[in-house]
Amino acid sequence: MEAVFVASYAHMKNDLQGQNWVFVDSYKEAVDLYLMNHVKKGDFAVTQDIGLASTLIAKEVYTISPRGSLYEENGIQTALELRYLSAKARRQGFYGKGPKPFTKKDREKFIEELNILLSNFKICSRNHN
């Protein structure tokens, strides 16, 4: 399975360590647009953007957050509504603490959930051959 990293030119790094990177313009939503135009049913995506996740789910892309939460059709609408309410509160001057710092436990959960996804994918692929 090939991993492709997508980022804007504004986030370009010099040391890419031989990884497969695609860089796109720096305008708002350029990365999202690239992904929406290049993913296929059955692909995997890692994003913390709930709006992007909802679009990818509709395209039948397996979508997981960097903290290991799997975005699924049955819960994405609630996540979108909560995001909307949080944005509305921020516009009215109410500011929360922001996201919690990324922890070792978050990384472990991500690895565990990604392994489950990949294992299920491998089993499904084997059954279709």
NORDA-V971520 format. One record per residue. N is the residue number from 1. SS is DSSP state (helix for helix, strand for strand, loop for the rest). PSI is psi as a letter, one per 40 degrees, with the letter a starting at -180 (999 if undefined). D_CENTER is the distance of its C-alpha to the mean C-alpha in Angstrom with 2 decimals. Layout:
((N/SS/PSI/D_CENTER) (N/SS/PSI/D_CENTER))
//
This chain:
((1/loop/h/17.09) (2/loop/h/16.09) (3/loop/h/13.08) (4/loop/h/12.45) (5/strand/h/11.10) (6/strand/h/10.99) (7/strand/i/12.39) (8/strand/i/15.21) (9/helix/d/18.74) (10/helix/d/18.94) (11/helix/e/16.68) (12/loop/h/18.54) (13/loop/i/19.97) (14/loop/d/23.21) (15/loop/g/22.57) (16/loop/e/19.87) (17/loop/f/21.58) (18/loop/e/21.71) (19/loop/i/17.99) (20/loop/h/16.91) (21/strand/i/15.68) (22/strand/h/15.63) (23/strand/h/16.56) (24/strand/i/16.82) (25/loop/i/18.89) (26/loop/e/18.28) (27/loop/i/18.70) (28/loop/h/16.41) (29/loop/e/13.57) (30/helix/d/14.61) (31/helix/d/11.32) (32/helix/d/9.95) (33/helix/d/13.31) (34/helix/d/13.28) (35/helix/d/10.22) (36/helix/d/11.80) (37/helix/e/15.04) (38/helix/e/14.28) (39/loop/i/12.16) (40/loop/i/14.51) (41/loop/h/14.93) (42/loop/e/14.14) (43/loop/i/11.56) (44/strand/i/8.62) (45/strand/i/5.05) (46/strand/h/3.11) (47/loop/i/1.65) (48/loop/e/4.96) (49/loop/h/6.13) (50/helix/d/7.77) (51/helix/d/9.64) (52/helix/d/7.24) (53/helix/d/5.93) (54/helix/d/9.75) (55/helix/d/10.60) (56/helix/d/8.71) (57/helix/d/10.29) (58/helix/d/13.48) (59/loop/e/13.40) (60/loop/f/13.24) (61/loop/h/10.09) (62/strand/h/9.08) (63/strand/h/5.63) (64/strand/i/5.37) (65/loop/i/5.09) (66/loop/e/7.01) (67/loop/e/9.93) (68/loop/e/9.93) (69/loop/h/9.67) (70/strand/h/9.19) (71/strand/h/8.55) (72/loop/i/11.80) (73/helix/d/14.13) (74/helix/e/16.71) (75/helix/e/14.89) (76/helix/d/12.61) (77/helix/d/15.79) (78/helix/d/16.80) (79/helix/d/13.60) (80/helix/d/14.11) (81/helix/d/17.75) (82/helix/d/17.31) (83/helix/d/15.22) (84/helix/d/18.10) (85/helix/d/20.73) (86/helix/d/19.40) (87/helix/d/19.39) (88/helix/d/22.84) (89/helix/d/24.13) (90/helix/d/23.10) (91/helix/d/24.96) (92/loop/e/27.91) (93/loop/e/27.98) (94/loop/h/26.45) (95/loop/h/24.13) (96/loop/a/22.46) (97/loop/e/21.88) (98/loop/a/18.25) (99/loop/i/15.66) (100/loop/i/17.38) (101/loop/i/17.53) (102/loop/h/15.23) (103/loop/i/17.61) (104/helix/d/18.68) (105/helix/d/18.24) (106/helix/d/14.49) (107/helix/d/14.29) (108/helix/d/16.59) (109/helix/d/14.72) (110/helix/d/11.52) (111/helix/d/14.02) (112/helix/d/15.85) (113/helix/d/13.18) (114/helix/d/11.89) (115/helix/d/15.64) (116/helix/d/16.28) (117/helix/d/13.78) (118/helix/d/15.29) (119/helix/d/18.72) (120/helix/d/18.48) (121/helix/d/17.42) (122/helix/d/20.37) (123/helix/d/22.71) (124/helix/d/21.87) (125/helix/d/22.33) (126/helix/d/25.58) (127/helix/d/26.84) (128/helix/e/26.43) (129/loop/999/28.48))
//
